[in-house]
Amino acid sequence: MKINGIRANYVNKYYNKNINKNTNTQMRREKDKVQISDIGRKLSKIDSLNREDREKLVNEIKEKVDNGTYKIDSNKIAKKIIGHIKGEEI
């Protein structure tokens, strides 16, 4: 049985073809773009509330819960959930 060595010129030929393909695709690439959805913009506005304002709101709710005066409007919650499922605004 006779085994010939690897012919380097055949390997190089295919290797060079792959290099040319890679450089061509790299030239065609566009720059990356970032798009922020409307919901993302709204959430960023909500997040931009002052930390002190947030703490004040949280403390008010905590006081109401402790006093037993905090009331949950289940109809309002249900409407918000249904609106979210339908894709309506927050």
The first five atom37 places (N, CA, C, CB, O) and aatype in JSON, in Angstrom:
{
  "aatype": [12, 11, 9, 2, 7, 9, 1, 0, 2, 18, 19, 2, 11, 18, 18, 2, 11, 2, 9, 2, 11, 2, 16, 2, 16, 5, 12, 1, 1, 6, 11, 3, 11, 19, 5, 9, 15, 3, 9, 7, 1, 11, 10, 15, 11, 9, 3, 15, 10, 2, 1, 6, 3, 1, 6, 11, 10, 19, 2, 6, 9, 11, 6, 11, 19, 3, 2, 7, 16, 18, 11, 9, 3, 15, 2, 11, 9, 0, 11, 11, 9, 9, 7, 8, 9, 11, 7, 6, 6, 9],
  "atom_mask": [
    [1, 1, 1, 1, 1],
    [1, 1, 1, 1, 1],
    [1, 1, 1, 1, 1],
    [1, 1, 1, 1, 1],
    [1, 1, 1, 0, 1],
    [1, 1, 1, 1, 1],
    [1, 1, 1, 1, 1],
    [1, 1, 1, 1, 1],
    [1, 1, 1, 1, 1],
    [1, 1, 1, 1, 1],
    [1, 1, 1, 1, 1],
    [1, 1, 1, 1, 1],
    [1, 1, 1, 1, 1],
    [1, 1, 1, 1, 1],
    [1, 1, 1, 1, 1],
    [1, 1, 1, 1, 1],
    [1, 1, 1, 1, 1],
    [1, 1, 1, 1, 1],
    [1, 1, 1, 1, 1],
    [1, 1, 1, 1, 1],
    [1, 1, 1, 1, 1],
    [1, 1, 1, 1, 1],
    [1, 1, 1, 1, 1],
    [1, 1, 1, 1, 1],
    [1, 1, 1, 1, 1],
    [1, 1, 1, 1, 1],
    [1, 1, 1, 1, 1],
    [1, 1, 1, 1, 1],
    [1, 1, 1, 1, 1],
    [1, 1, 1, 1, 1],
    [1, 1, 1, 1, 1],
    [1, 1, 1, 1, 1],
    [1, 1, 1, 1, 1],
    [1, 1, 1, 1, 1],
    [1, 1, 1, 1, 1],
    [1, 1, 1, 1, 1],
    [1, 1, 1, 1, 1],
    [1, 1, 1, 1, 1],
    [1, 1, 1, 1, 1],
    [1, 1, 1, 0, 1],
    [1, 1, 1, 1, 1],
    [1, 1, 1, 1, 1],
    [1, 1, 1, 1, 1],
    [1, 1, 1, 1, 1],
    [1, 1, 1, 1, 1],
    [1, 1, 1, 1, 1],
    [1, 1, 1, 1, 1],
    [1, 1, 1, 1, 1],
    [1, 1, 1, 1, 1],
    [1, 1, 1, 1, 1],
    [1, 1, 1, 1, 1],
    [1, 1, 1, 1, 1],
    [1, 1, 1, 1, 1],
    [1, 1, 1, 1, 1],
    [1, 1, 1, 1, 1],
    [1, 1, 1, 1, 1],
    [1, 1, 1, 1, 1],
    [1, 1, 1, 1, 1],
    [1, 1, 1, 1, 1],
    [1, 1, 1, 1, 1],
    [1, 1, 1, 1, 1],
    [1, 1, 1, 1, 1],
    [1, 1, 1, 1, 1],
    [1, 1, 1, 1, 1],
    [1, 1, 1, 1, 1],
    [1, 1, 1, 1, 1],
    [1, 1, 1, 1, 1],
    [1, 1, 1, 0, 1],
    [1, 1, 1, 1, 1],
    [1, 1, 1, 1, 1],
    [1, 1, 1, 1, 1],
    [1, 1, 1, 1, 1],
    [1, 1, 1, 1, 1],
    [1, 1, 1, 1, 1],
    [1, 1, 1, 1, 1],
    [1, 1, 1, 1, 1],
    [1, 1, 1, 1, 1],
    [1, 1, 1, 1, 1],
    [1, 1, 1, 1, 1],
    [1, 1, 1, 1, 1],
    [1, 1, 1, 1, 1],
    [1, 1, 1, 1, 1],
    [1, 1, 1, 0, 1],
    [1, 1, 1, 1, 1],
    [1, 1, 1, 1, 1],
    [1, 1, 1, 1, 1],
    [1, 1, 1, 0, 1],
    [1, 1, 1, 1, 1],
    [1, 1, 1, 1, 1],
    [1, 1, 1, 1, 1]
  ],
  "atom_positions": [
    [[0.83, -1.15, 0.0], [0.0, 0.0, 0.0], [0.89, 1.24, 0.0], [-0.95, -0.02, 1.2], [1.85, 1.34, 0.77]],
    [[0.57, 2.19, -0.88], [1.38, 3.37, -1.01], [0.6, 4.57, -0.48], [1.81, 3.59, -2.48], [-0.54, 4.79, -0.88]],
    [[1.19, 5.34, 0.42], [0.55, 6.53, 0.98], [1.37, 7.73, 0.55], [0.43, 6.45, 2.54], [2.55, 7.83, 0.85]],
    [[0.73, 8.63, -0.16], [1.39, 9.86, -0.59], [1.23, 10.92, 0.49], [0.83, 10.37, -1.94], [0.25, 10.93, 1.24]],
    [[2.17, 11.78, 0.56], [2.09, 12.89, 1.52], [1.01, 13.88, 1.11], [0.0, 0.0, 0.0], [0.51, 13.85, -0.01]],
    [[0.66, 14.76, 2.02], [-0.34, 15.79, 1.74], [0.29, 16.8, 0.8], [-0.84, 16.48, 3.05], [1.4, 17.28, 1.01]],
    [[-0.43, 17.1, -0.2], [0.08, 18.09, -1.15], [-0.32, 19.47, -0.64], [-0.47, 17.84, -2.59], [-1.49, 19.84, -0.65]],
    [[0.65, 20.19, -0.21], [0.42, 21.48, 0.43], [-0.21, 22.49, -0.52], [1.72, 22.04, 0.97], [-0.98, 23.35, -0.09]],
    [[0.09, 22.38, -1.8], [-0.46, 23.37, -2.73], [-1.99, 23.24, -2.84], [0.18, 23.22, -4.12], [-2.66, 24.25, -3.04]],
    [[-2.54, 22.04, -2.72], [-3.99, 21.87, -2.75], [-4.63, 22.45, -1.49], [-4.35, 20.38, -2.9], [-5.68, 23.09, -1.55]],
    [[-4.01, 22.23, -0.38], [-4.52, 22.76, 0.89], [-4.48, 24.28, 0.87], [-3.71, 22.21, 2.08], [-5.44, 24.94, 1.26]],
    [[-3.37, 24.83, 0.42], [-3.23, 26.29, 0.36], [-4.25, 26.91, -0.58], [-1.83, 26.67, -0.09], [-4.75, 28.0, -0.32]],
    [[-4.56, 26.22, -1.65], [-5.51, 26.72, -2.63], [-6.89, 26.92, -1.96], [-5.61, 25.75, -3.83], [-7.51, 27.96, -2.14]],
    [[-7.35, 25.94, -1.22], [-8.64, 26.03, -0.55], [-8.59, 27.02, 0.61], [-9.08, 24.67, -0.05], [-9.56, 27.73, 0.87]],
    [[-7.49, 27.07, 1.3], [-7.31, 28.02, 2.4], [-7.39, 29.45, 1.88], [-5.97, 27.77, 3.11], [-8.05, 30.29, 2.49]],
    [[-6.74, 29.73, 0.78], [-6.75, 31.08, 0.21], [-8.15, 31.46, -0.27], [-5.76, 31.16, -0.96], [-8.53, 32.63, -0.18]],
    [[-8.92, 30.52, -0.78], [-10.29, 30.82, -1.19], [-11.12, 31.26, 0.01], [-10.94, 29.59, -1.87], [-11.89, 32.21, -0.08]],
    [[-10.95, 30.58, 1.13], [-11.7, 30.93, 2.32], [-11.3, 32.3, 2.86], [-11.51, 29.87, 3.4], [-12.15, 33.04, 3.34]],
    [[-10.03, 32.63, 2.79], [-9.57, 33.94, 3.26], [-10.2, 35.04, 2.42], [-8.02, 34.04, 3.2], [-10.63, 36.06, 2.96]],
    [[-10.26, 34.85, 1.1], [-10.85, 35.85, 0.22], [-12.34, 36.05, 0.53], [-10.66, 35.45, -1.24], [-12.82, 37.18, 0.5]],
    [[-13.05, 34.98, 0.82], [-14.47, 35.09, 1.15], [-14.66, 35.88, 2.44], [-15.11, 33.7, 1.28], [-15.55, 36.72, 2.53]],
    [[-13.82, 35.61, 3.43], [-13.95, 36.29, 4.72], [-13.67, 37.79, 4.59], [-13.0, 35.68, 5.74], [-14.37, 38.59, 5.21]],
    [[-12.69, 38.17, 3.82], [-12.38, 39.59, 3.69], [-13.47, 40.32, 2.92], [-11.03, 39.79, 2.99], [-13.74, 41.49, 3.2]],
    [[-14.11, 39.66, 1.97], [-15.19, 40.3, 1.21], [-16.41, 40.55, 2.1], [-15.58, 39.43, 0.01], [-17.04, 41.6, 1.99]],
    [[-16.75, 39.6, 2.96], [-17.91, 39.79, 3.84], [-17.64, 40.84, 4.89], [-18.3, 38.48, 4.5], [-18.56, 41.53, 5.31]],
    [[-16.4, 40.97, 5.33], [-16.09, 41.98, 6.33], [-16.21, 43.38, 5.75], [-14.69, 41.75, 6.88], [-16.55, 44.32, 6.48]],
    [[-15.94, 43.54, 4.48], [-16.02, 44.85, 3.85], [-17.48, 45.3, 3.72], [-15.34, 44.83, 2.48], [-17.76, 46.5, 3.76]],
    [[-18.4, 44.36, 3.55], [-19.8, 44.69, 3.32], [-20.58, 44.98, 4.61], [-20.47, 43.57, 2.58], [-21.7, 45.48, 4.54]],
    [[-20.02, 44.68, 5.73], [-20.75, 44.85, 6.98], [-21.06, 46.32, 7.25], [-19.94, 44.27, 8.14], [-20.25, 47.21, 7.0]],
    [[-22.27, 46.53, 7.77], [-22.66, 47.88, 8.14], [-22.36, 48.09, 9.62], [-24.16, 48.12, 7.85], [-22.1, 47.14, 10.36]],
    [[-22.39, 49.33, 10.01], [-22.16, 49.64, 11.41], [-23.37, 49.19, 12.23], [-21.89, 51.15, 11.61], [-24.49, 49.17, 11.72]],
    [[-23.13, 48.85, 13.48], [-24.2, 48.46, 14.38], [-25.05, 49.67, 14.72], [-23.64, 47.81, 15.65], [-24.56, 50.79, 14.83]],
    [[-26.36, 49.42, 14.88], [-27.28, 50.48, 15.23], [-28.06, 50.06, 16.47], [-28.25, 50.81, 14.04], [-28.31, 48.87, 16.68]],
    [[-28.42, 51.03, 17.27], [-29.22, 50.78, 18.46], [-30.55, 51.47, 18.28], [-28.5, 51.26, 19.74], [-30.62, 52.66, 17.96]],
    [[-31.64, 50.7, 18.51], [-32.97, 51.27, 18.43], [-33.66, 51.03, 19.77], [-33.78, 50.66, 17.25], [-33.67, 49.91, 20.28]],
    [[-34.22, 52.07, 20.32], [-34.93, 51.96, 21.59], [-36.42, 52.06, 21.31], [-34.47, 53.07, 22.6], [-36.88, 53.01, 20.67]],
    [[-37.17, 51.09, 21.79], [-38.61, 51.07, 21.55], [-39.31, 52.16, 22.35], [-39.2, 49.7, 21.9], [-38.72, 52.76, 23.25]],
    [[-40.58, 52.4, 22.01], [-41.36, 53.4, 22.72], [-41.51, 53.03, 24.19], [-42.74, 53.56, 22.08], [-41.44, 53.89, 25.07]],
    [[-41.71, 51.75, 24.45], [-41.85, 51.29, 25.83], [-40.54, 51.54, 26.59], [-42.23, 49.78, 25.89], [-40.56, 51.94, 27.75]],
    [[-39.42, 51.3, 25.94], [-38.13, 51.56, 26.57], [-37.95, 53.02, 26.92], [0.0, 0.0, 0.0], [-37.41, 53.35, 27.98]],
    [[-38.41, 53.9, 26.04], [-38.32, 55.33, 26.33], [-39.19, 55.71, 27.53], [-38.74, 56.15, 25.09], [-38.78, 56.49, 28.39]],
    [[-40.39, 55.13, 27.57], [-41.29, 55.42, 28.68], [-40.7, 54.91, 30.0], [-42.68, 54.79, 28.45], [-40.76, 55.59, 31.03]],
    [[-40.13, 53.73, 29.94], [-39.53, 53.17, 31.15], [-38.35, 53.99, 31.62], [-39.11, 51.74, 30.92], [-38.12, 54.12, 32.82]],
    [[-37.59, 54.54, 30.68], [-36.46, 55.36, 31.09], [-36.93, 56.66, 31.75], [-35.56, 55.68, 29.89], [-36.27, 57.18, 32.65]],
    [[-38.07, 57.19, 31.28], [-38.63, 58.38, 31.92], [-39.09, 58.05, 33.34], [-39.79, 58.95, 31.08], [-38.88, 58.83, 34.26]],
    [[-39.73, 56.9, 33.49], [-40.19, 56.49, 34.82], [-38.99, 56.32, 35.74], [-41.01, 55.17, 34.74], [-39.03, 56.71, 36.91]],
    [[-37.94, 55.73, 35.22], [-36.74, 55.49, 36.02], [-36.04, 56.79, 36.4], [-35.77, 54.58, 35.27], [-35.28, 56.83, 37.37]],
    [[-36.3, 57.84, 35.64], [-35.6, 59.09, 35.91], [-36.21, 59.88, 37.07], [-35.6, 59.94, 34.66], [-35.75, 60.98, 37.39]],
    [[-37.25, 59.32, 37.7], [-37.8, 60.0, 38.88], [-36.71, 60.16, 39.93], [-39.0, 59.21, 39.46], [-35.82, 59.32, 40.05]],
    [[-36.81, 61.2, 40.66], [-35.83, 61.47, 41.71], [-35.87, 60.34, 42.75], [-36.11, 62.83, 42.38], [-36.94, 59.84, 43.08]],
    [[-34.73, 59.97, 43.26], [-34.67, 58.9, 44.27], [-35.46, 59.31, 45.52], [-33.19, 58.59, 44.64], [-36.13, 58.47, 46.12]],
    [[-35.37, 60.58, 45.89], [-36.1, 61.06, 47.06], [-37.61, 60.96, 46.84], [-35.72, 62.5, 47.39], [-38.35, 60.58, 47.75]],
    [[-38.06, 61.3, 45.63], [-39.49, 61.2, 45.31], [-39.95, 59.75, 45.42], [-39.77, 61.75, 43.91], [-41.03, 59.48, 45.95]],
    [[-39.16, 58.83, 44.91], [-39.5, 57.41, 44.99], [-39.59, 56.95, 46.44], [-38.46, 56.57, 44.24], [-40.55, 56.28, 46.83]],
    [[-38.6, 57.34, 47.23], [-38.6, 56.93, 48.64], [-39.82, 57.49, 49.36], [-37.31, 57.4, 49.33], [-40.4, 56.82, 50.21]],
    [[-40.19, 58.71, 49.01], [-41.36, 59.33, 49.62], [-42.63, 58.53, 49.27], [-41.5, 60.8, 49.14], [-43.44, 58.25, 50.15]],
    [[-42.79, 58.18, 48.01], [-43.94, 57.39, 47.59], [-43.98, 56.03, 48.28], [-43.94, 57.2, 46.08], [-45.03, 55.59, 48.75]],
    [[-42.83, 55.38, 48.35], [-42.76, 54.07, 48.98], [-43.1, 54.17, 50.46], [-41.36, 53.46, 48.81], [-43.83, 53.33, 50.99]],
    [[-42.59, 55.19, 51.11], [-42.87, 55.38, 52.54], [-44.36, 55.65, 52.79], [-42.03, 56.54, 53.1], [-44.93, 55.15, 53.76]],
    [[-44.98, 56.43, 51.89], [-46.42, 56.69, 52.02], [-47.22, 55.39, 51.91], [-46.89, 57.68, 50.94], [-48.14, 55.15, 52.68]],
    [[-46.85, 54.57, 50.94], [-47.55, 53.29, 50.76], [-47.32, 52.38, 51.97], [-47.07, 52.59, 49.46], [-48.24, 51.72, 52.44]],
    [[-46.1, 52.35, 52.48], [-45.81, 51.54, 53.67], [-46.66, 51.97, 54.86], [-44.33, 51.63, 54.03], [-47.19, 51.14, 55.59]],
    [[-46.79, 53.29, 55.04], [-47.61, 53.8, 56.14], [-49.07, 53.37, 55.98], [-47.52, 55.32, 56.21], [-49.7, 52.93, 56.94]],
    [[-49.59, 53.49, 54.77], [-50.98, 53.09, 54.52], [-51.18, 51.6, 54.78], [-51.38, 53.43, 53.08], [-52.2, 51.19, 55.34]],
    [[-50.22, 50.79, 54.37], [-50.31, 49.35, 54.6], [-50.28, 49.06, 56.1], [-49.16, 48.6, 53.88], [-51.07, 48.25, 56.59]],
    [[-49.38, 49.71, 56.82], [-49.28, 49.51, 58.27], [-50.55, 49.95, 58.99], [-48.07, 50.26, 58.82], [-50.98, 49.31, 59.95]],
    [[-51.16, 51.05, 58.54], [-52.38, 51.56, 59.16], [-53.62, 50.8, 58.74], [-52.55, 53.01, 58.81], [-54.67, 50.91, 59.39]],
    [[-53.52, 50.02, 57.67], [-54.69, 49.3, 57.16], [-55.57, 50.15, 56.28], [0.0, 0.0, 0.0], [-56.72, 49.79, 56.02]],
    [[-55.06, 51.29, 55.82], [-55.85, 52.19, 54.99], [-55.53, 52.06, 53.5], [-55.64, 53.62, 55.43], [-56.12, 52.75, 52.67]],
    [[-54.58, 51.19, 53.15], [-54.2, 51.03, 51.75], [-55.23, 50.13, 51.07], [-52.77, 50.43, 51.61], [-55.41, 48.98, 51.48]],
    [[-55.88, 50.64, 50.06], [-56.92, 49.9, 49.34], [-56.43, 49.59, 47.93], [-58.25, 50.71, 49.29], [-55.87, 50.44, 47.24]],
    [[-56.67, 48.37, 47.53], [-56.29, 47.93, 46.19], [-57.54, 47.9, 45.34], [-55.59, 46.53, 46.22], [-58.52, 47.26, 45.7]],
    [[-57.51, 48.59, 44.22], [-58.63, 48.61, 43.29], [-58.43, 47.49, 42.26], [-58.77, 50.0, 42.59], [-57.68, 47.65, 41.3]],
    [[-59.1, 46.37, 42.48], [-58.91, 45.2, 41.61], [-59.38, 45.48, 40.18], [-59.64, 43.99, 42.17], [-58.82, 44.94, 39.23]],
    [[-60.41, 46.31, 40.03], [-60.88, 46.65, 38.68], [-59.82, 47.41, 37.9], [-62.16, 47.47, 38.75], [-59.61, 47.16, 36.71]],
    [[-59.15, 48.32, 38.57], [-58.1, 49.11, 37.93], [-56.93, 48.21, 37.5], [-57.61, 50.21, 38.87], [-56.37, 48.36, 36.42]],
    [[-56.58, 47.26, 38.38], [-55.49, 46.32, 38.06], [-55.88, 45.45, 36.87], [-55.16, 45.43, 39.28], [-55.07, 45.24, 35.96]],
    [[-57.12, 44.95, 36.87], [-57.58, 44.09, 35.77], [-57.57, 44.86, 34.45], [-59.0, 43.56, 36.07], [-57.18, 44.31, 33.42]],
    [[-58.0, 46.11, 34.48], [-57.99, 46.92, 33.26], [-56.58, 47.13, 32.73], [-58.65, 48.28, 33.51], [-56.36, 47.08, 31.52]],
    [[-55.63, 47.36, 33.64], [-54.23, 47.53, 33.22], [-53.68, 46.25, 32.6], [-53.36, 47.95, 34.43], [-52.98, 46.29, 31.59]],
    [[-54.01, 45.1, 33.2], [-53.53, 43.81, 32.67], [-54.11, 43.57, 31.29], [-53.9, 42.65, 33.63], [-53.38, 43.19, 30.37]],
    [[-55.41, 43.79, 31.13], [-56.05, 43.58, 29.83], [-55.49, 44.55, 28.8], [-57.58, 43.75, 29.95], [-55.24, 44.17, 27.66]],
    [[-55.29, 45.8, 29.2], [-54.7, 46.79, 28.28], [-53.31, 46.38, 27.84], [0.0, 0.0, 0.0], [-52.94, 46.55, 26.68]],
    [[-52.53, 45.84, 28.77], [-51.18, 45.39, 28.43], [-51.23, 44.22, 27.45], [-50.41, 44.99, 29.69], [-50.45, 44.16, 26.5]],
    [[-52.15, 43.3, 27.67], [-52.28, 42.15, 26.76], [-52.71, 42.61, 25.37], [-53.31, 41.12, 27.31], [-52.24, 42.07, 24.37]],
    [[-53.58, 43.6, 25.3], [-54.03, 44.13, 24.02], [-52.97, 44.99, 23.34], [-55.31, 44.93, 24.21], [-53.09, 45.31, 22.16]],
    [[-51.93, 45.37, 24.08], [-50.87, 46.18, 23.51], [-51.12, 47.66, 23.63], [0.0, 0.0, 0.0], [-50.5, 48.46, 22.93]],
    [[-52.03, 48.04, 24.5], [-52.31, 49.46, 24.71], [-51.21, 50.09, 25.54], [-53.67, 49.67, 25.38], [-50.38, 49.39, 26.13]],
    [[-51.21, 51.39, 25.6], [-50.17, 52.1, 26.33], [-50.25, 51.81, 27.81], [-50.27, 53.6, 26.1], [-51.3, 51.45, 28.34]],
    [[-49.11, 51.97, 28.47], [-49.03, 51.72, 29.9], [-49.68, 52.85, 30.66], [-47.59, 51.54, 30.35], [-49.72, 52.82, 31.89]]
  ]
}
